Amino acid sequence: KYLQLKKRRGHKKAIIAIARRLLTAIYYMLLRDEPYNASLYKTEGLRPGREMTVEQAISFAKSHGFSIKVS
């Protein structure tokens, strides 16, 4: 998310935006007395800037519910 914000707003504003999101999440966790659940925050995908092979693209599409026909 930081990289997306950095492209639009710049480094300093992206850092502040991410810090605000973290503080808001922490505040609500403390307010509701909820423990941190890391499984809710796992993200899928590749690192930014990394190219995807055809096989990786096909498996990615299949894992997201698409059916692939190779012709």
A tleap script that builds the chain and sets N, CA, C and O, in Angstrom:
source leaprc.protein.ff14SB
mol = sequence {
  NLYS TYR LEU GLN LEU LYS LYS ARG ARG GLY
  HIE LYS LYS ALA ILE ILE ALA ILE ALA ARG
  ARG LEU LEU THR ALA ILE TYR TYR MET LEU
  LEU ARG ASP GLU PRO TYR ASN ALA SER LEU
  TYR LYS THR GLU GLY LEU ARG PRO GLY ARG
  GLU MET THR VAL GLU GLN ALA ILE SER PHE
  ALA LYS SER HIE GLY PHE SER ILE LYS VAL
  CSER
}
set mol.1.N position { 0.822 -1.193 0.000 }
set mol.1.CA position { 0.000 0.000 0.000 }
set mol.1.C position { 0.867 1.257 0.000 }
set mol.1.O position { 0.535 2.263 -0.627 }
set mol.2.N position { 1.984 1.173 0.719 }
set mol.2.CA position { 2.890 2.317 0.781 }
set mol.2.C position { 3.359 2.725 -0.609 }
set mol.2.O position { 3.394 3.912 -0.935 }
set mol.3.N position { 3.719 1.740 -1.427 }
set mol.3.CA position { 4.238 2.055 -2.757 }
set mol.3.C position { 3.189 2.740 -3.629 }
set mol.3.O position { 3.515 3.626 -4.419 }
set mol.4.N position { 1.937 2.331 -3.484 }
set mol.4.CA position { 0.865 2.978 -4.235 }
set mol.4.C position { 0.695 4.429 -3.795 }
set mol.4.O position { 0.541 5.328 -4.622 }
set mol.5.N position { 0.725 4.641 -2.485 }
set mol.5.CA position { 0.594 6.002 -1.972 }
set mol.5.C position { 1.796 6.862 -2.349 }
set mol.5.O position { 1.651 8.042 -2.666 }
set mol.6.N position { 2.972 6.266 -2.311 }
set mol.6.CA position { 4.190 7.010 -2.629 }
set mol.6.C position { 4.158 7.534 -4.058 }
set mol.6.O position { 4.610 8.648 -4.327 }
set mol.7.N position { 3.629 6.738 -4.967 }
set mol.7.CA position { 3.542 7.175 -6.359 }
set mol.7.C position { 2.659 8.415 -6.500 }
set mol.7.O position { 2.976 9.329 -7.260 }
set mol.8.N position { 1.552 8.436 -5.762 }
set mol.8.CA position { 0.600 9.539 -5.899 }
set mol.8.C position { 0.931 10.740 -5.035 }
set mol.8.O position { 0.780 11.881 -5.471 }
set mol.9.N position { 1.388 10.489 -3.794 }
set mol.9.CA position { 1.514 11.576 -2.824 }
set mol.9.C position { 2.941 11.934 -2.439 }
set mol.9.O position { 3.190 13.035 -1.949 }
set mol.10.N position { 3.866 11.031 -2.650 }
set mol.10.CA position { 5.239 11.279 -2.226 }
set mol.10.C position { 5.569 10.497 -0.966 }
set mol.10.O position { 4.682 9.983 -0.283 }
set mol.11.N position { 6.870 10.416 -0.668 }
set mol.11.CA position { 7.362 9.589 0.434 }
set mol.11.C position { 6.822 10.029 1.792 }
set mol.11.O position { 6.298 9.206 2.543 }
set mol.12.N position { 6.943 11.311 2.115 }
set mol.12.CA position { 6.568 11.781 3.450 }
set mol.12.C position { 5.079 11.595 3.734 }
set mol.12.O position { 4.703 11.147 4.817 }
set mol.13.N position { 4.246 11.933 2.779 }
set mol.13.CA position { 2.800 11.786 2.986 }
set mol.13.C position { 2.394 10.316 3.034 }
set mol.13.O position { 1.461 9.955 3.752 }
set mol.14.N position { 3.080 9.471 2.282 }
set mol.14.CA position { 2.785 8.041 2.317 }
set mol.14.C position { 3.135 7.455 3.680 }
set mol.14.O position { 2.387 6.629 4.204 }
set mol.15.N position { 4.258 7.869 4.259 }
set mol.15.CA position { 4.650 7.400 5.594 }
set mol.15.C position { 3.601 7.806 6.621 }
set mol.15.O position { 3.203 6.994 7.456 }
set mol.16.N position { 3.152 9.051 6.565 }
set mol.16.CA position { 2.141 9.544 7.508 }
set mol.16.C position { 0.829 8.780 7.333 }
set mol.16.O position { 0.183 8.430 8.320 }
set mol.17.N position { 0.434 8.521 6.093 }
set mol.17.CA position { -0.817 7.806 5.839 }
set mol.17.C position { -0.763 6.382 6.377 }
set mol.17.O position { -1.733 5.910 6.969 }
set mol.18.N position { 0.351 5.696 6.183 }
set mol.18.CA position { 0.492 4.327 6.685 }
set mol.18.C position { 0.524 4.324 8.205 }
set mol.18.O position { -0.085 3.459 8.835 }
set mol.19.N position { 1.226 5.281 8.801 }
set mol.19.CA position { 1.270 5.375 10.266 }
set mol.19.C position { -0.123 5.619 10.826 }
set mol.19.O position { -0.491 5.045 11.851 }
set mol.20.N position { -0.894 6.460 10.164 }
set mol.20.CA position { -2.263 6.735 10.620 }
set mol.20.C position { -3.126 5.477 10.551 }
set mol.20.O position { -3.911 5.209 11.461 }
set mol.21.N position { -2.981 4.710 9.476 }
set mol.21.CA position { -3.747 3.464 9.349 }
set mol.21.C position { -3.384 2.479 10.452 }
set mol.21.O position { -4.255 1.824 11.025 }
set mol.22.N position { -2.087 2.381 10.745 }
set mol.22.CA position { -1.646 1.479 11.812 }
set mol.22.C position { -2.189 1.920 13.166 }
set mol.22.O position { -2.684 1.101 13.940 }
set mol.23.N position { -2.096 3.216 13.448 }
set mol.23.CA position { -2.588 3.719 14.730 }
set mol.23.C position { -4.095 3.542 14.868 }
set mol.23.O position { -4.586 3.238 15.955 }
set mol.24.N position { -4.822 3.726 13.789 }
set mol.24.CA position { -6.268 3.515 13.826 }
set mol.24.C position { -6.591 2.051 14.109 }
set mol.24.O position { -7.480 1.755 14.908 }
set mol.25.N position { -5.877 1.137 13.462 }
set mol.25.CA position { -6.099 -0.295 13.691 }
set mol.25.C position { -5.769 -0.671 15.131 }
set mol.25.O position { -6.507 -1.429 15.761 }
set mol.26.N position { -4.666 -0.146 15.652 }
set mol.26.CA position { -4.275 -0.435 17.036 }
set mol.26.C position { -5.305 0.120 18.007 }
set mol.26.O position { -5.662 -0.541 18.982 }
set mol.27.N position { -5.784 1.330 17.745 }
set mol.27.CA position { -6.792 1.947 18.613 }
set mol.27.C position { -8.044 1.073 18.707 }
set mol.27.O position { -8.551 0.825 19.801 }
set mol.28.N position { -8.539 0.608 17.562 }
set mol.28.CA position { -9.746 -0.209 17.580 }
set mol.28.C position { -9.508 -1.581 18.199 }
set mol.28.O position { -10.413 -2.146 18.813 }
set mol.29.N position { -8.302 -2.125 18.046 }
set mol.29.CA position { -7.993 -3.396 18.714 }
set mol.29.C position { -8.026 -3.212 20.226 }
set mol.29.O position { -8.564 -4.053 20.946 }
set mol.30.N position { -7.452 -2.117 20.705 }
set mol.30.CA position { -7.453 -1.849 22.146 }
set mol.30.C position { -8.853 -1.515 22.640 }
set mol.30.O position { -9.245 -1.941 23.727 }
set mol.31.N position { -9.606 -0.763 21.859 }
set mol.31.CA position { -10.961 -0.378 22.240 }
set mol.31.C position { -11.862 -1.600 22.391 }
set mol.31.O position { -12.656 -1.679 23.328 }
set mol.32.N position { -11.739 -2.541 21.478 }
set mol.32.CA position { -12.586 -3.741 21.482 }
set mol.32.C position { -11.961 -4.902 22.247 }
set mol.32.O position { -12.560 -5.972 22.350 }
set mol.33.N position { -10.766 -4.698 22.779 }
set mol.33.CA position { -10.042 -5.722 23.536 }
set mol.33.C position { -9.864 -6.998 22.709 }
set mol.33.O position { -10.085 -8.107 23.195 }
set mol.34.N position { -9.460 -6.815 21.451 }
set mol.34.CA position { -9.243 -7.934 20.539 }
set mol.34.C position { -7.752 -8.225 20.424 }
set mol.34.O position { -6.945 -7.296 20.379 }
set mol.35.N position { -7.374 -9.500 20.376 }
set mol.35.CA position { -5.962 -9.819 20.132 }
set mol.35.C position { -5.640 -9.642 18.645 }
set mol.35.O position { -6.533 -9.664 17.798 }
set mol.36.N position { -4.368 -9.469 18.348 }
set mol.36.CA position { -3.928 -9.347 16.959 }
set mol.36.C position { -4.062 -10.695 16.274 }
set mol.36.O position { -3.611 -11.708 16.809 }
set mol.37.N position { -4.670 -10.721 15.107 }
set mol.37.CA position { -4.850 -11.946 14.340 }
set mol.37.C position { -4.143 -11.774 12.995 }
set mol.37.O position { -4.689 -11.171 12.072 }
set mol.38.N position { -2.942 -12.303 12.894 }
set mol.38.CA position { -2.120 -12.112 11.694 }
set mol.38.C position { -2.734 -12.758 10.456 }
set mol.38.O position { -2.473 -12.307 9.341 }
set mol.39.N position { -3.535 -13.794 10.624 }
set mol.39.CA position { -4.096 -14.478 9.459 }
set mol.39.C position { -5.073 -13.588 8.691 }
set mol.39.O position { -5.334 -13.838 7.514 }
set mol.40.N position { -5.612 -12.564 9.332 }
set mol.40.CA position { -6.527 -11.660 8.645 }
set mol.40.C position { -5.797 -10.694 7.717 }
set mol.40.O position { -6.413 -10.105 6.829 }
set mol.41.N position { -4.502 -10.529 7.913 }
set mol.41.CA position { -3.771 -9.499 7.201 }
set mol.41.C position { -2.764 -10.033 6.196 }
set mol.41.O position { -1.966 -9.268 5.656 }
set mol.42.N position { -2.790 -11.319 5.940 }
set mol.42.CA position { -1.867 -11.869 4.948 }
set mol.42.C position { -2.305 -11.417 3.563 }
set mol.42.O position { -3.495 -11.398 3.248 }
set mol.43.N position { -1.346 -11.061 2.758 }
set mol.43.CA position { -1.653 -10.649 1.398 }
set mol.43.C position { -1.022 -11.628 0.427 }
set mol.43.O position { 0.032 -12.204 0.694 }
set mol.44.N position { -1.679 -11.802 -0.687 }
set mol.44.CA position { -1.169 -12.684 -1.724 }
set mol.44.C position { -0.548 -11.844 -2.819 }
set mol.44.O position { -0.756 -10.633 -2.891 }
set mol.45.N position { 0.197 -12.487 -3.645 }
set mol.45.CA position { 0.753 -11.798 -4.799 }
set mol.45.C position { 2.254 -11.780 -4.769 }
set mol.45.O position { 2.898 -12.363 -3.897 }
set mol.46.N position { 2.783 -11.104 -5.733 }
set mol.46.CA position { 4.222 -11.025 -5.891 }
set mol.46.C position { 4.736 -9.697 -5.366 }
set mol.46.O position { 3.981 -8.741 -5.189 }
set mol.47.N position { 6.031 -9.660 -5.123 }
set mol.47.CA position { 6.657 -8.408 -4.707 }
set mol.47.C position { 6.553 -7.396 -5.842 }
set mol.47.O position { 6.549 -7.780 -7.012 }
set mol.48.N position { 6.471 -6.122 -5.516 }
set mol.48.CA position { 6.389 -5.105 -6.575 }
set mol.48.C position { 7.621 -5.148 -7.476 }
set mol.48.O position { 8.746 -5.320 -7.008 }
set mol.49.N position { 7.390 -4.992 -8.751 }
set mol.49.CA position { 8.485 -4.950 -9.695 }
set mol.49.C position { 8.933 -6.303 -10.208 }
set mol.49.O position { 9.783 -6.370 -11.096 }
set mol.50.N position { 8.393 -7.366 -9.682 }
set mol.50.CA position { 8.797 -8.698 -10.123 }
set mol.50.C position { 7.901 -9.138 -11.272 }
set mol.50.O position { 6.681 -8.981 -11.217 }
set mol.51.N position { 8.512 -9.686 -12.306 }
set mol.51.CA position { 7.734 -10.153 -13.443 }
set mol.51.C position { 7.175 -11.538 -13.167 }
set mol.51.O position { 7.747 -12.312 -12.399 }
set mol.52.N position { 6.051 -11.838 -13.801 }
set mol.52.CA position { 5.357 -13.092 -13.597 }
set mol.52.C position { 5.536 -13.967 -14.833 }
set mol.52.O position { 5.405 -13.491 -15.961 }
set mol.53.N position { 5.836 -15.245 -14.619 }
set mol.53.CA position { 5.925 -16.171 -15.745 }
set mol.53.C position { 4.516 -16.582 -16.151 }
set mol.53.O position { 3.552 -16.317 -15.433 }
set mol.54.N position { 4.404 -17.225 -17.298 }
set mol.54.CA position { 3.096 -17.674 -17.776 }
set mol.54.C position { 2.498 -18.677 -16.795 }
set mol.54.O position { 1.304 -18.622 -16.499 }
set mol.55.N position { 3.324 -19.591 -16.292 }
set mol.55.CA position { 2.834 -20.596 -15.347 }
set mol.55.C position { 2.336 -19.939 -14.058 }
set mol.55.O position { 1.309 -20.337 -13.507 }
set mol.56.N position { 3.070 -18.932 -13.585 }
set mol.56.CA position { 2.642 -18.227 -12.376 }
set mol.56.C position { 1.337 -17.478 -12.618 }
set mol.56.O position { 0.468 -17.445 -11.746 }
set mol.57.N position { 1.197 -16.882 -13.788 }
set mol.57.CA position { -0.026 -16.150 -14.114 }
set mol.57.C position { -1.224 -17.094 -14.180 }
set mol.57.O position { -2.312 -16.759 -13.711 }
set mol.58.N position { -1.019 -18.268 -14.760 }
set mol.58.CA position { -2.104 -19.249 -14.853 }
set mol.58.C position { -2.503 -19.738 -13.469 }
set mol.58.O position { -3.693 -19.812 -13.164 }
set mol.59.N position { -1.531 -20.074 -12.626 }
set mol.59.CA position { -1.866 -20.552 -11.280 }
set mol.59.C position { -2.496 -19.442 -10.446 }
set mol.59.O position { -3.378 -19.714 -9.632 }
set mol.60.N position { -2.063 -18.201 -10.632 }
set mol.60.CA position { -2.656 -17.070 -9.921 }
set mol.60.C position { -4.120 -16.899 -10.326 }
set mol.60.O position { -4.987 -16.709 -9.473 }
set mol.61.N position { -4.390 -16.969 -11.631 }
set mol.61.CA position { -5.762 -16.823 -12.121 }
set mol.61.C position { -6.644 -17.964 -11.627 }
set mol.61.O position { -7.785 -17.733 -11.224 }
set mol.62.N position { -6.126 -19.196 -11.652 }
set mol.62.CA position { -6.900 -20.344 -11.169 }
set mol.62.C position { -7.200 -20.230 -9.683 }
set mol.62.O position { -8.292 -20.587 -9.241 }
set mol.63.N position { -6.240 -19.736 -8.908 }
set mol.63.CA position { -6.463 -19.603 -7.461 }
set mol.63.C position { -7.499 -18.534 -7.144 }
set mol.63.O position { -8.052 -18.508 -6.045 }
set mol.64.N position { -7.764 -17.647 -8.107 }
set mol.64.CA position { -8.767 -16.606 -7.905 }
set mol.64.C position { -10.083 -16.925 -8.618 }
set mol.64.O position { -10.919 -16.042 -8.811 }
set mol.65.N position { -10.263 -18.186 -9.006 }
set mol.65.CA position { -11.548 -18.637 -9.508 }
set mol.65.C position { -11.752 -18.569 -11.008 }
set mol.65.O position { -12.871 -18.785 -11.471 }
set mol.66.N position { -10.735 -18.282 -11.777 }
set mol.66.CA position { -10.875 -18.232 -13.221 }
set mol.66.C position { -10.572 -19.594 -13.814 }
set mol.66.O position { -9.754 -20.344 -13.283 }
set mol.67.N position { -11.242 -19.915 -14.930 }
set mol.67.CA position { -10.909 -21.146 -15.644 }
set mol.67.C position { -10.077 -20.756 -16.865 }
set mol.67.O position { -10.397 -19.801 -17.572 }
set mol.68.N position { -9.020 -21.504 -17.094 }
set mol.68.CA position { -8.059 -21.171 -18.139 }
set mol.68.C position { -8.101 -22.232 -19.230 }
set mol.68.O position { -8.043 -23.428 -18.947 }
set mol.69.N position { -8.204 -21.785 -20.478 }
set mol.69.CA position { -8.134 -22.682 -21.627 }
set mol.69.C position { -6.889 -22.322 -22.413 }
set mol.69.O position { -6.768 -21.205 -22.917 }
set mol.70.N position { -5.967 -23.262 -22.520 }
set mol.70.CA position { -4.742 -23.034 -23.279 }
set mol.70.C position { -4.972 -23.550 -24.692 }
set mol.70.O position { -5.334 -24.711 -24.887 }
set mol.71.N position { -4.759 -22.678 -25.682 }
set mol.71.CA position { -4.998 -23.113 -27.066 }
set mol.71.C position { -3.755 -23.032 -27.902 }
set mol.71.O position { -3.786 -23.362 -29.088 }
savepdb mol mol.pdb
quit
